[in-house]
Amino acid sequence: MVRWRSGTVTAVRRRWAGATELDVDLPDGAPMRALAYPALVGDPQPGDRVLLNAGALLMGLGTGGYALVVALPDRLPPDPPQALDTRDAGHLVKARYTPLQPILLGVDEETSPHHDLLAAAESLDGMPVVTADLHSALPAILAGIHADAPDARVAYLLTDGGALPAWFSRTLAGLADHLAGTVSVGQAFGGDLEASTLHSGLLAARHVLRADVAIVAQGPGNLGTGTRWGFSGVAVGEAVNAVATLGGRPVGSLRISDADPRPRHRGVSHHSLTAYGRVALAPADLVVPDNLASPLAAQVDAALAPLAARHPIVRVPTDGLDAALRATPVTLSTMGRGLDADHAYFLAAAAAGRHAARLTR
């Protein structure tokens, strides 16, 4: 299950919010690229011995290609200063009963300054919430929102289908100044606010972060088996139900592509069709860019026709969205393809953001 390695840090390559990239030499001299989360394991320095979980790297799985630092066994970090024998510093445990489970202050815990506000909160007050399958859609959706509503406060809900630590995402680090904040929900952690469920996270986005719009998507990475139900993005449909239950306005960002080499992801991905067509029980506005190329447009229309009985299909003009996408402060990439290589994918996400921005009016 775990492929353990021990090595010595030879260099610190780069840092971003919550993460440190390392060069590590194994005892046989082989180099290995590793990633540490200092909040969990301490701050590695050259010369430190590190214990690594190298399984995903060795098997070629996952996003980013890292071995993960499990511990600095010869230089353990001190207990955090807020560590108490009581629950006053928070008792929300995430990545539960794994060796690196963090104990955090939940946004709606009794000792949270936001407890009373969230105890009384029952509604999202019609807030538009864009739901997306992949983390790579986040910057494109944000670009679409801010193209029409540059002052809109946008919150990101990090769900636990992909990377659990928010710190893994360089995209999120690069967008920090453009978001009202990140709420990590479920087993995910490391956001500006911690919530135990998507429902409480959505309420925190609206009432604590005072968001005008929220975006819900899993962290980097995506579990997929090629079967109808075996993919982590199925939670998109459950997110639609949560938004509707809380009185929000669900907006579906469709995974559209004419560049993906896999037939099941061309046109409208089977992930979107399953999540919105089979899992979402409440209606969501499913957004389609209005100027897709003719072959792709026909594929999209045919795929969405069975969903139109439940969900409004909304066609959104795309003027100015390409420029907005090219102005994003982070690199756009999905499955290794950039903006020009998979333009329809990013355009569809930006169009969903534009539609959400217009709903705020």
RORONU-60349 format. One record per residue (C-alpha): x, y, z; residue number from 1. Coordinates in nm, 3 decimals, m for minus. Layout:
ATOM|X|Y|Z|NUM $
...
//
This chain:
ATOM|0.000|0.000|0.000|1 $
ATOM|0.280|0.244|0.089|2 $
ATOM|0.617|0.252|m0.084|3 $
ATOM|0.846|0.393|0.182|4 $
ATOM|1.174|0.568|0.111|5 $
ATOM|1.422|0.749|0.332|6 $
ATOM|1.656|1.014|0.199|7 $
ATOM|1.843|1.336|0.263|8 $
ATOM|1.732|1.680|0.148|9 $
ATOM|1.990|1.826|m0.090|10 $
ATOM|1.808|2.142|m0.197|11 $
ATOM|1.492|2.345|m0.147|12 $
ATOM|1.363|2.408|m0.497|13 $
ATOM|1.072|2.648|m0.446|14 $
ATOM|0.799|2.739|m0.201|15 $
ATOM|0.440|2.850|m0.232|16 $
ATOM|0.166|2.900|0.023|17 $
ATOM|0.178|2.598|0.254|18 $
ATOM|0.415|2.381|0.049|19 $
ATOM|0.787|2.332|m0.007|20 $
ATOM|0.937|2.146|m0.304|21 $
ATOM|1.259|1.955|m0.236|22 $
ATOM|1.537|1.762|m0.399|23 $
ATOM|1.609|1.444|m0.201|24 $
ATOM|1.886|1.191|m0.250|25 $
ATOM|1.811|0.829|m0.160|26 $
ATOM|2.081|0.611|0.005|27 $
ATOM|2.173|0.465|m0.334|28 $
ATOM|2.230|0.816|m0.470|29 $
ATOM|1.914|0.824|m0.679|30 $
ATOM|1.745|1.167|m0.680|31 $
ATOM|1.378|1.208|m0.596|32 $
ATOM|1.157|1.514|m0.611|33 $
ATOM|0.952|1.556|m0.294|34 $
ATOM|0.691|1.786|m0.147|35 $
ATOM|0.650|1.882|0.219|36 $
ATOM|0.368|2.062|0.397|37 $
ATOM|0.549|2.254|0.673|38 $
ATOM|0.231|2.296|0.878|39 $
ATOM|0.217|1.917|0.912|40 $
ATOM|0.578|1.799|0.920|41 $
ATOM|0.795|2.103|0.984|42 $
ATOM|1.021|2.301|0.753|43 $
ATOM|1.278|2.077|0.580|44 $
ATOM|1.628|2.215|0.522|45 $
ATOM|1.925|2.079|0.327|46 $
ATOM|2.086|1.801|0.527|47 $
ATOM|1.762|1.689|0.695|48 $
ATOM|1.670|1.323|0.677|49 $
ATOM|1.315|1.274|0.550|50 $
ATOM|1.077|0.981|0.542|51 $
ATOM|0.884|0.968|0.217|52 $
ATOM|0.571|0.806|0.083|53 $
ATOM|0.686|0.755|m0.276|54 $
ATOM|0.413|0.526|m0.407|55 $
ATOM|0.226|0.763|m0.639|56 $
ATOM|0.551|0.896|m0.784|57 $
ATOM|0.699|0.552|m0.846|58 $
ATOM|0.376|0.427|m1.006|59 $
ATOM|0.330|0.739|m1.219|60 $
ATOM|0.000|0.828|m1.052|61 $
ATOM|m0.141|1.155|m0.928|62 $
ATOM|m0.084|1.518|m1.014|63 $
ATOM|0.256|1.679|m0.993|64 $
ATOM|0.486|1.380|m0.963|65 $
ATOM|0.604|1.407|m0.604|66 $
ATOM|0.707|1.184|m0.322|67 $
ATOM|0.543|1.321|m0.008|68 $
ATOM|0.732|1.397|0.311|69 $
ATOM|0.582|1.206|0.601|70 $
ATOM|0.825|1.317|0.872|71 $
ATOM|1.157|1.476|0.958|72 $
ATOM|1.243|1.202|1.209|73 $
ATOM|1.559|1.365|1.346|74 $
ATOM|1.406|1.713|1.380|75 $
ATOM|1.042|1.693|1.476|76 $
ATOM|0.857|2.026|1.482|77 $
ATOM|0.735|2.161|1.817|78 $
ATOM|0.373|2.136|1.915|79 $
ATOM|0.172|2.428|1.777|80 $
ATOM|0.142|2.714|2.027|81 $
ATOM|m0.235|2.679|2.046|82 $
ATOM|m0.213|2.313|2.153|83 $
ATOM|m0.427|2.277|2.464|84 $
ATOM|m0.567|1.998|2.672|85 $
ATOM|m0.915|2.130|2.595|86 $
ATOM|m1.103|2.174|2.269|87 $
ATOM|m1.082|2.551|2.277|88 $
ATOM|m0.836|2.560|1.987|89 $
ATOM|m1.065|2.344|1.774|90 $
ATOM|m1.135|1.975|1.750|91 $
ATOM|m1.228|1.929|1.385|92 $
ATOM|m1.015|1.635|1.268|93 $
ATOM|m0.956|1.594|0.894|94 $
ATOM|m0.790|1.316|0.697|95 $
ATOM|m0.926|1.128|0.994|96 $
ATOM|m0.736|0.835|1.142|97 $
ATOM|m0.453|0.868|0.895|98 $
ATOM|m0.103|0.924|1.036|99 $
ATOM|m0.101|1.294|0.943|100 $
ATOM|m0.449|1.390|1.058|101 $
ATOM|m0.460|1.762|1.144|102 $
ATOM|m0.679|1.897|1.425|103 $
ATOM|m0.832|2.229|1.326|104 $
ATOM|m1.079|2.493|1.435|105 $
ATOM|m1.400|2.445|1.238|106 $
ATOM|m1.572|2.762|1.124|107 $
ATOM|m1.893|2.669|1.305|108 $
ATOM|m1.748|2.508|1.619|109 $
ATOM|m1.862|2.643|1.955|110 $
ATOM|m1.530|2.823|2.010|111 $
ATOM|m1.522|2.976|1.662|112 $
ATOM|m1.591|3.350|1.644|113 $
ATOM|m1.837|3.268|1.364|114 $
ATOM|m2.039|3.008|1.557|115 $
ATOM|m2.339|3.225|1.641|116 $
ATOM|m2.357|3.365|1.289|117 $
ATOM|m2.359|3.020|1.132|118 $
ATOM|m2.590|2.874|1.395|119 $
ATOM|m2.852|3.120|1.275|120 $
ATOM|m2.775|3.092|0.902|121 $
ATOM|m3.020|2.887|0.698|122 $
ATOM|m2.996|3.022|0.346|123 $
ATOM|m2.753|3.127|0.075|124 $
ATOM|m2.994|3.407|m0.016|125 $
ATOM|m2.996|3.311|m0.382|126 $
ATOM|m2.615|3.325|m0.418|127 $
ATOM|m2.499|3.176|m0.750|128 $
ATOM|m2.270|2.877|m0.701|129 $
ATOM|m2.072|2.737|m0.994|130 $
ATOM|m2.002|2.364|m0.971|131 $
ATOM|m1.716|2.209|m1.167|132 $
ATOM|m1.567|1.863|m1.209|133 $
ATOM|m1.197|1.951|m1.223|134 $
ATOM|m0.975|2.188|m1.025|135 $
ATOM|m0.839|2.322|m1.353|136 $
ATOM|m1.173|2.494|m1.416|137 $
ATOM|m1.129|2.720|m1.112|138 $
ATOM|m0.917|2.998|m1.268|139 $
ATOM|m1.126|2.998|m1.586|140 $
ATOM|m1.453|3.030|m1.394|141 $
ATOM|m1.301|3.309|m1.187|142 $
ATOM|m1.186|3.486|m1.504|143 $
ATOM|m1.541|3.469|m1.642|144 $
ATOM|m1.689|3.611|m1.323|145 $
ATOM|m1.447|3.900|m1.301|146 $
ATOM|m1.474|3.977|m1.674|147 $
ATOM|m1.826|4.111|m1.608|148 $
ATOM|m1.815|4.176|m1.232|149 $
ATOM|m1.458|4.276|m1.143|150 $
ATOM|m1.551|4.368|m0.786|151 $
ATOM|m1.747|4.051|m0.711|152 $
ATOM|m1.638|3.866|m0.397|153 $
ATOM|m1.575|3.506|m0.497|154 $
ATOM|m1.523|3.219|m0.253|155 $
ATOM|m1.380|2.880|m0.344|156 $
ATOM|m1.509|2.560|m0.183|157 $
ATOM|m1.235|2.293|m0.192|158 $
ATOM|m1.400|1.951|m0.180|159 $
ATOM|m1.218|1.629|m0.102|160 $
ATOM|m1.232|1.442|m0.433|161 $
ATOM|m0.874|1.531|m0.526|162 $
ATOM|m0.582|1.663|m0.323|163 $
ATOM|m0.687|1.706|0.039|164 $
ATOM|m0.439|1.983|0.137|165 $
ATOM|m0.526|2.318|m0.019|166 $
ATOM|m0.151|2.382|m0.003|167 $
ATOM|m0.085|2.138|m0.288|168 $
ATOM|m0.243|2.374|m0.541|169 $
ATOM|m0.007|2.626|m0.699|170 $
ATOM|m0.314|2.753|m0.886|171 $
ATOM|m0.487|2.835|m0.559|172 $
ATOM|m0.175|3.006|m0.426|173 $
ATOM|m0.163|3.223|m0.737|174 $
ATOM|m0.531|3.316|m0.710|175 $
ATOM|m0.525|3.404|m0.339|176 $
ATOM|m0.540|3.780|m0.401|177 $
ATOM|m0.836|3.734|m0.637|178 $
ATOM|m1.056|3.531|m0.401|179 $
ATOM|m1.249|3.634|m0.093|180 $
ATOM|m1.117|3.312|0.060|181 $
ATOM|m1.107|2.935|0.041|182 $
ATOM|m1.322|2.704|0.252|183 $
ATOM|m1.193|2.347|0.273|184 $
ATOM|m1.478|2.103|0.330|185 $
ATOM|m1.514|1.735|0.412|186 $
ATOM|m1.174|1.572|0.452|187 $
ATOM|m0.998|1.856|0.268|188 $
ATOM|m0.802|2.104|0.479|189 $
ATOM|m0.574|2.405|0.463|190 $
ATOM|m0.821|2.669|0.348|191 $
ATOM|m0.882|3.005|0.508|192 $
ATOM|m1.181|2.845|0.680|193 $
ATOM|m1.242|2.481|0.771|194 $
ATOM|m1.587|2.324|0.741|195 $
ATOM|m1.701|1.973|0.813|196 $
ATOM|m1.948|1.953|0.524|197 $
ATOM|m2.016|2.126|0.196|198 $
ATOM|m2.340|2.261|0.342|199 $
ATOM|m2.171|2.438|0.632|200 $
ATOM|m1.892|2.548|0.398|201 $
ATOM|m2.138|2.712|0.160|202 $
ATOM|m2.303|2.898|0.446|203 $
ATOM|m1.960|3.011|0.564|204 $
ATOM|m1.876|3.135|0.215|205 $
ATOM|m2.192|3.344|0.206|206 $
ATOM|m2.212|3.472|0.562|207 $
ATOM|m1.851|3.476|0.686|208 $
ATOM|m1.661|3.555|0.366|209 $
ATOM|m1.957|3.759|0.237|210 $
ATOM|m1.923|3.607|m0.107|211 $
ATOM|m2.135|3.722|m0.399|212 $
ATOM|m2.050|3.404|m0.592|213 $
ATOM|m1.899|3.071|m0.490|214 $
ATOM|m1.716|2.805|m0.689|215 $
ATOM|m1.724|2.439|m0.584|216 $
ATOM|m1.460|2.201|m0.723|217 $
ATOM|m1.232|1.926|m0.599|218 $
ATOM|m0.863|1.986|m0.541|219 $
ATOM|m0.595|1.900|m0.799|220 $
ATOM|m0.615|1.544|m0.919|221 $
ATOM|m0.915|1.338|m1.018|222 $
ATOM|m0.996|0.976|m0.954|223 $
ATOM|m1.140|0.809|m1.263|224 $
ATOM|m1.191|0.446|m1.357|225 $
ATOM|m1.350|0.486|m1.699|226 $
ATOM|m1.684|0.363|m1.563|227 $
ATOM|m2.008|0.559|m1.532|228 $
ATOM|m1.999|0.594|m1.155|229 $
ATOM|m1.633|0.545|m1.062|230 $
ATOM|m1.497|0.898|m1.066|231 $
ATOM|m1.453|1.157|m0.794|232 $
ATOM|m1.632|1.426|m0.993|233 $
ATOM|m1.964|1.252|m0.932|234 $
ATOM|m1.978|1.480|m0.626|235 $
ATOM|m2.063|1.769|m0.861|236 $
ATOM|m2.420|1.640|m0.872|237 $
ATOM|m2.433|1.623|m0.494|238 $
ATOM|m2.305|1.981|m0.480|239 $
ATOM|m2.596|2.094|m0.697|240 $
ATOM|m2.835|1.934|m0.448|241 $
ATOM|m2.663|2.105|m0.154|242 $
ATOM|m2.677|2.446|m0.319|243 $
ATOM|m3.045|2.407|m0.402|244 $
ATOM|m3.127|2.281|m0.052|245 $
ATOM|m2.972|2.594|0.098|246 $
ATOM|m3.153|2.834|m0.133|247 $
ATOM|m2.865|2.905|m0.369|248 $
ATOM|m2.862|2.917|m0.748|249 $
ATOM|m2.667|2.622|m0.898|250 $
ATOM|m2.472|2.692|m1.217|251 $
ATOM|m2.315|2.393|m1.390|252 $
ATOM|m1.976|2.433|m1.553|253 $
ATOM|m1.972|2.162|m1.818|254 $
ATOM|m1.659|1.970|m1.909|255 $
ATOM|m1.655|2.031|m2.285|256 $
ATOM|m1.367|1.938|m2.512|257 $
ATOM|m1.279|1.852|m2.869|258 $
ATOM|m0.914|1.793|m2.777|259 $
ATOM|m0.928|1.510|m2.525|260 $
ATOM|m0.800|1.189|m2.690|261 $
ATOM|m1.051|0.977|m2.497|262 $
ATOM|m1.390|0.950|m2.672|263 $
ATOM|m1.581|0.947|m2.342|264 $
ATOM|m1.455|1.299|m2.266|265 $
ATOM|m1.515|1.454|m2.610|266 $
ATOM|m1.814|1.677|m2.665|267 $
ATOM|m1.961|1.684|m2.316|268 $
ATOM|m1.762|1.452|m2.089|269 $
ATOM|m1.947|1.153|m1.950|270 $
ATOM|m1.846|1.288|m1.609|271 $
ATOM|m2.067|1.594|m1.660|272 $
ATOM|m2.349|1.391|m1.810|273 $
ATOM|m2.354|1.153|m1.514|274 $
ATOM|m2.318|1.418|m1.244|275 $
ATOM|m2.586|1.649|m1.381|276 $
ATOM|m2.800|1.390|m1.555|277 $
ATOM|m2.812|1.115|m1.292|278 $
ATOM|m2.691|1.252|m0.956|279 $
ATOM|m2.821|1.610|m0.943|280 $
ATOM|m3.184|1.594|m0.836|281 $
ATOM|m3.231|1.971|m0.838|282 $
ATOM|m3.212|2.186|m1.152|283 $
ATOM|m2.896|2.375|m1.238|284 $
ATOM|m2.831|2.623|m1.516|285 $
ATOM|m2.606|2.428|m1.754|286 $
ATOM|m2.396|2.679|m1.945|287 $
ATOM|m2.289|2.639|m2.308|288 $
ATOM|m2.067|2.893|m2.489|289 $
ATOM|m2.261|3.029|m2.784|290 $
ATOM|m1.990|3.014|m3.051|291 $
ATOM|m1.847|2.663|m3.037|292 $
ATOM|m1.717|2.527|m3.366|293 $
ATOM|m1.984|2.347|m3.567|294 $
ATOM|m1.881|1.982|m3.514|295 $
ATOM|m1.834|2.032|m3.141|296 $
ATOM|m2.152|2.238|m3.106|297 $
ATOM|m2.356|1.956|m3.260|298 $
ATOM|m2.199|1.702|m3.024|299 $
ATOM|m2.274|1.920|m2.723|300 $
ATOM|m2.635|1.983|m2.826|301 $
ATOM|m2.699|1.613|m2.879|302 $
ATOM|m2.543|1.517|m2.547|303 $
ATOM|m2.738|1.775|m2.348|304 $
ATOM|m3.077|1.712|m2.507|305 $
ATOM|m3.175|1.440|m2.254|306 $
ATOM|m3.081|1.671|m1.964|307 $
ATOM|m3.299|1.961|m2.082|308 $
ATOM|m3.610|1.821|m1.916|309 $
ATOM|m3.455|1.888|m1.572|310 $
ATOM|m3.194|2.157|m1.628|311 $
ATOM|m3.216|2.489|m1.816|312 $
ATOM|m2.959|2.496|m2.095|313 $
ATOM|m2.820|2.849|m2.097|314 $
ATOM|m2.625|2.983|m2.394|315 $
ATOM|m2.381|3.255|m2.297|316 $
ATOM|m2.202|3.497|m2.530|317 $
ATOM|m1.826|3.471|m2.518|318 $
ATOM|m1.709|3.811|m2.637|319 $
ATOM|m1.414|3.918|m2.425|320 $
ATOM|m1.373|3.583|m2.251|321 $
ATOM|m1.066|3.478|m2.447|322 $
ATOM|m0.890|3.796|m2.339|323 $
ATOM|m0.999|3.738|m1.979|324 $
ATOM|m0.860|3.386|m1.989|325 $
ATOM|m0.528|3.504|m2.127|326 $
ATOM|m0.505|3.761|m1.848|327 $
ATOM|m0.538|3.510|m1.564|328 $
ATOM|m0.255|3.533|m1.308|329 $
ATOM|m0.193|3.156|m1.321|330 $
ATOM|m0.113|2.911|m1.598|331 $
ATOM|m0.420|2.741|m1.743|332 $
ATOM|m0.377|2.366|m1.784|333 $
ATOM|m0.604|2.065|m1.786|334 $
ATOM|m0.477|1.713|m1.836|335 $
ATOM|m0.153|1.866|m1.961|336 $
ATOM|m0.327|2.084|m2.221|337 $
ATOM|m0.309|2.462|m2.211|338 $
ATOM|m0.557|2.725|m2.324|339 $
ATOM|m0.489|2.701|m2.696|340 $
ATOM|m0.468|2.321|m2.692|341 $
ATOM|m0.811|2.281|m2.527|342 $
ATOM|m0.978|2.617|m2.582|343 $
ATOM|m1.335|2.490|m2.559|344 $
ATOM|m1.278|2.348|m2.211|345 $
ATOM|m1.161|2.676|m2.063|346 $
ATOM|m1.413|2.881|m2.261|347 $
ATOM|m1.701|2.671|m2.122|348 $
ATOM|m1.576|2.725|m1.766|349 $
ATOM|m1.539|3.100|m1.822|350 $
ATOM|m1.889|3.116|m1.969|351 $
ATOM|m2.027|2.952|m1.655|352 $
ATOM|m1.850|3.220|m1.452|353 $
ATOM|m1.996|3.494|m1.671|354 $
ATOM|m2.346|3.355|m1.623|355 $
ATOM|m2.300|3.343|m1.246|356 $
ATOM|m2.179|3.704|m1.245|357 $
ATOM|m2.490|3.811|m1.433|358 $
ATOM|m2.712|3.630|m1.183|359 $
ATOM|m2.571|3.848|m0.905|360 $
ATOM|m2.742|4.144|m1.069|361 $
//
